[in-house]
Amino acid sequence: MVTAVTINRPDVVALIEVAAQRLTGGNKTEAVAMAVRHLLEQTAGPANLFGAHAGSFRSHDGADLAAPALQNPLDAATVHEIER
């Protein structure tokens, strides 16, 4: 298991140092950890409902939670029960 990461790009090192000073009181490791956690959360996809209570709701890949429940808008207007 890797216990060290070397970052040589001066622009990235400077960015980490600025973020560490602003966010973690100078702790560069924690600043990088926060950034990676944030990236993972952003790219996780629609796994939880509205981002509240992580893990309380799961959907399968490709599920469109914003799609209408009724395929035909007239179904709702006619108040007829639909067999599924």
Residue frames as qw, qx, qy, qz and C-alpha x, y, z in Angstrom:
[[0.000, 0.889, 0.457, 0.000, 0.00, 0.00, 0.00],
 [0.391, 0.512, -0.026, 0.764, 1.32, 3.40, -0.96],
 [0.429, -0.676, -0.431, 0.417, 1.97, 5.67, 1.99],
 [0.181, -0.590, 0.090, 0.782, 3.28, 8.71, 0.12],
 [0.536, 0.709, 0.414, 0.194, 2.32, 10.68, -2.96],
 [0.399, -0.346, 0.168, 0.832, 4.75, 13.04, -4.69],
 [0.354, 0.854, 0.380, 0.023, 3.38, 16.07, -6.47],
 [0.572, -0.174, 0.198, 0.777, 5.93, 17.97, -8.54],
 [0.213, 0.643, 0.417, 0.606, 3.84, 20.44, -10.54],
 [0.216, -0.019, -0.327, 0.920, 4.45, 23.88, -9.01],
 [0.367, -0.262, -0.200, -0.870, 0.94, 25.12, -9.80],
 [0.725, -0.356, -0.548, -0.218, -0.66, 22.13, -8.06],
 [0.562, -0.171, -0.533, 0.609, 1.65, 22.43, -5.06],
 [0.009, 0.106, -0.141, 0.984, 0.78, 26.13, -4.74],
 [0.547, -0.320, -0.376, -0.676, -2.94, 25.36, -5.03],
 [0.723, -0.319, -0.603, 0.110, -2.70, 22.72, -2.30],
 [0.399, -0.075, -0.424, 0.810, -0.81, 25.12, -0.04],
 [0.228, -0.208, -0.042, -0.950, -3.43, 27.88, -0.50],
 [0.685, -0.332, -0.469, -0.448, -6.30, 25.45, 0.11],
 [0.665, -0.207, -0.612, 0.374, -4.55, 24.00, 3.16],
 [0.179, 0.030, -0.332, 0.926, -4.09, 27.45, 4.71],
 [0.393, -0.196, -0.136, -0.888, -7.70, 28.47, 4.08],
 [0.766, -0.208, -0.390, -0.466, -9.46, 25.22, 4.92],
 [0.894, -0.242, -0.365, 0.090, -7.37, 23.16, 7.32],
 [0.447, -0.872, 0.192, 0.045, -5.00, 25.49, 9.09],
 [0.070, 0.752, -0.638, -0.150, -2.08, 24.34, 6.97],
 [0.637, -0.135, 0.758, -0.040, -2.68, 20.58, 6.94],
 [0.320, 0.437, -0.567, -0.621, -1.92, 19.69, 3.31],
 [0.036, -0.022, -0.995, -0.085, -2.83, 16.03, 3.67],
 [0.216, 0.494, 0.718, -0.439, -6.30, 16.90, 4.96],
 [0.315, 0.590, -0.102, -0.736, -6.77, 19.49, 2.19],
 [0.255, 0.269, -0.805, -0.463, -6.02, 16.84, -0.46],
 [0.034, 0.211, 0.964, -0.156, -8.29, 14.34, 1.33],
 [0.298, 0.550, 0.426, -0.654, -11.14, 16.87, 1.37],
 [0.341, 0.508, -0.397, -0.684, -10.70, 17.51, -2.37],
 [0.183, 0.116, -0.941, -0.259, -10.69, 13.79, -3.22],
 [0.147, 0.358, 0.840, -0.380, -13.77, 13.15, -1.05],
 [0.344, 0.580, 0.146, -0.724, -15.57, 16.00, -2.79],
 [0.307, 0.389, -0.659, -0.566, -14.66, 14.64, -6.23],
 [0.061, -0.068, -0.996, -0.019, -15.91, 11.19, -5.29],
 [0.235, 0.484, 0.642, -0.546, -19.20, 12.62, -4.04],
 [0.347, 0.572, -0.129, -0.732, -19.66, 14.65, -7.22],
 [0.378, 0.345, -0.732, -0.450, -19.00, 11.70, -9.53],
 [0.284, -0.012, 0.913, -0.294, -20.95, 9.13, -7.51],
 [0.239, -0.202, -0.719, -0.621, -24.07, 9.66, -9.64],
 [0.553, -0.359, -0.060, -0.750, -27.69, 9.33, -8.51],
 [0.463, -0.017, -0.867, 0.184, -27.06, 6.74, -5.83],
 [0.148, -0.393, -0.706, 0.571, -28.82, 8.60, -3.03],
 [0.041, 0.767, 0.585, 0.261, -31.99, 10.67, -3.01],
 [0.031, -0.948, -0.095, -0.301, -31.36, 14.42, -3.02],
 [0.413, 0.501, -0.503, 0.571, -28.04, 13.91, -1.22],
 [0.490, -0.540, 0.325, -0.602, -29.77, 13.54, 2.15],
 [0.780, -0.302, 0.494, -0.237, -29.01, 10.62, 4.44],
 [0.346, 0.541, -0.713, -0.279, -26.43, 8.91, 2.28],
 [0.116, 0.119, -0.986, 0.004, -27.33, 5.28, 1.65],
 [0.413, 0.219, 0.626, -0.624, -30.99, 5.63, 2.65],
 [0.721, 0.553, 0.243, -0.339, -32.16, 5.32, -0.95],
 [0.315, -0.349, 0.716, 0.516, -30.51, 3.49, -3.83],
 [0.719, 0.557, 0.108, -0.402, -31.49, 3.32, -7.46],
 [0.817, 0.076, 0.442, 0.362, -30.12, 1.25, -10.31],
 [0.242, -0.350, 0.385, 0.819, -27.86, 2.81, -12.93],
 [0.003, -0.177, -0.662, -0.728, -29.83, 4.52, -15.66],
 [0.094, -0.655, -0.735, 0.148, -32.94, 5.12, -13.54],
 [0.064, 0.395, 0.138, 0.906, -34.54, 8.49, -14.30],
 [0.173, -0.417, -0.721, 0.525, -36.01, 9.68, -11.01],
 [0.144, 0.377, 0.084, -0.911, -37.40, 12.79, -12.67],
 [0.171, -0.093, -0.771, -0.606, -39.38, 10.90, -15.32],
 [0.591, -0.161, 0.063, -0.788, -43.18, 11.04, -15.05],
 [0.404, -0.090, 0.872, -0.261, -44.79, 8.04, -13.38],
 [0.647, 0.503, 0.520, -0.240, -47.62, 7.92, -15.92],
 [0.459, -0.002, 0.583, 0.671, -46.63, 7.47, -19.56],
 [0.052, 0.548, 0.561, 0.619, -49.76, 9.12, -20.95],
 [0.012, -0.061, 0.332, -0.941, -50.73, 12.46, -19.37],
 [0.564, -0.236, -0.315, -0.726, -54.38, 11.64, -20.06],
 [0.599, -0.193, -0.767, 0.125, -54.19, 8.70, -17.64],
 [0.209, -0.165, -0.542, 0.797, -54.02, 11.12, -14.74],
 [0.291, 0.002, -0.057, -0.955, -56.88, 13.23, -16.09],
 [0.618, -0.149, -0.571, -0.519, -59.29, 10.32, -16.59],
 [0.464, -0.422, 0.572, -0.528, -58.77, 8.92, -13.07],
 [0.943, 0.079, -0.221, -0.237, -58.95, 5.39, -14.49],
 [0.670, -0.534, 0.512, 0.061, -56.97, 2.75, -12.72],
 [0.568, 0.630, -0.501, -0.172, -54.13, 1.43, -14.86],
 [0.959, -0.222, 0.165, 0.056, -52.89, -2.13, -14.67],
 [0.153, 0.816, -0.555, -0.046, -49.11, -2.45, -14.70]]
